């Protein structure tokens, strides 16, 4: 990551003391509104303005009556600049992110911090990563987590994942649409000497009506042809169960 990377900026220091009313970066859960925390609901109900990506704000439009700024990857800089202007004028602001901002949301969190001239307070939520671990019966104390939602070469990350499996640790992996989807990840791990019979689960659209869970192995996943990759959602978690754990 480069020094000006938003995620690095967001993680560069602890949160500042709240000497002024903060902006809140709120995790809205994995999709089903039943997983929205009471704290998040309260902050959204009181907000004057909410900013977030389309798919996220679609989940909370029935809470309160804020002005909503919808972001896409193309217009997020302009939308966040508008958000910052509203905050500077005295509006109570909330930025919304999927799941828990601490799991895979620091890129957007860093952009929010740069757009506003006041502290940003993170409000954790329930993440699809937690749901995936529950569905897979993987305790986090015996797991290695990886988010592939970042630019650059991932060879070192796959080395780490293969080494974790060799040491008896399960894997919980957020895929990177659409170049590092479950079959690609399976092939990368198998190239590092992991047994092809290692159990794996592909979990998609967790908590939503079209939730699906595919129980398979790394070998079976690796055999999926590249032309079939589009059968997977961009909201996919891959879990891999170590066959010899550190229990």
C-alpha positions, 0 to 999 in steps of 0.5 A: 500500500502507498502512504496515501492509501485511505485504509492506511490513513484510517488505521494510522492512529487511535480514534481522537477524543470526542471534543466535538460531535463526531461523524459516525461510520456505522456497520449496517450488518450483512444484509438482513435488517434483523442484524442491524444493531440498536446503536446503529438504528439510533444513530441513523434515526437521528442523522441529518445526512447519510452517505454510502454505496447504493447497495448499503443505503438501500438497506436503511432507507426506511430509518429516519428521514435523512438526506442520502448521498449515494456513492458509486466507485466513480462518484464517491470522491464528489459525494464525500466532498458534498458530505463534508460540506454538509457536516461543516454546516452543522449537519449530523452525519453518518457514513454506512458500510456493509457488515462491520467497518473493521472487517473490510471497510477501512478504504471507505472509512479513510475516505470519510475521514479525509472528507470531514473536519471532525473526529470519525467514530466507528460503530461496529456491526455484524459482519458476513464474516461472522455469519460465515464462521458460524455456518462453517462452525469455525471458532475465530481462535482457531482461524486465519482471516484474510480479505482480498479486497486490496490491490497488488500481488497476493502471493504472500497472502496465499503463502500465509493461508497455506501455512495456516492450514499446514499448522491446523488453522481454518481459513475465512476468506473474503474473495476479490470480485472477480479475479480472485473468486473461490476457484482461483483461491483454491488453485493458489492454495493447492499450488502451495502443497495443500491436500486437494481433499481439504473441505471448503465451503462457498457461502453467498448472500448470507442472511439474505433470501437467496443465501446459498452454501456449497460444501465442497473440497479445494480440489473440486473448487479448483476444477471449476472452469474459468468460464463458470466463475460468474456463477459466484456472487460478489458477496461471497465468503470462502471458508476452508476447514483444516483437517488437523486442527490445534484444538 
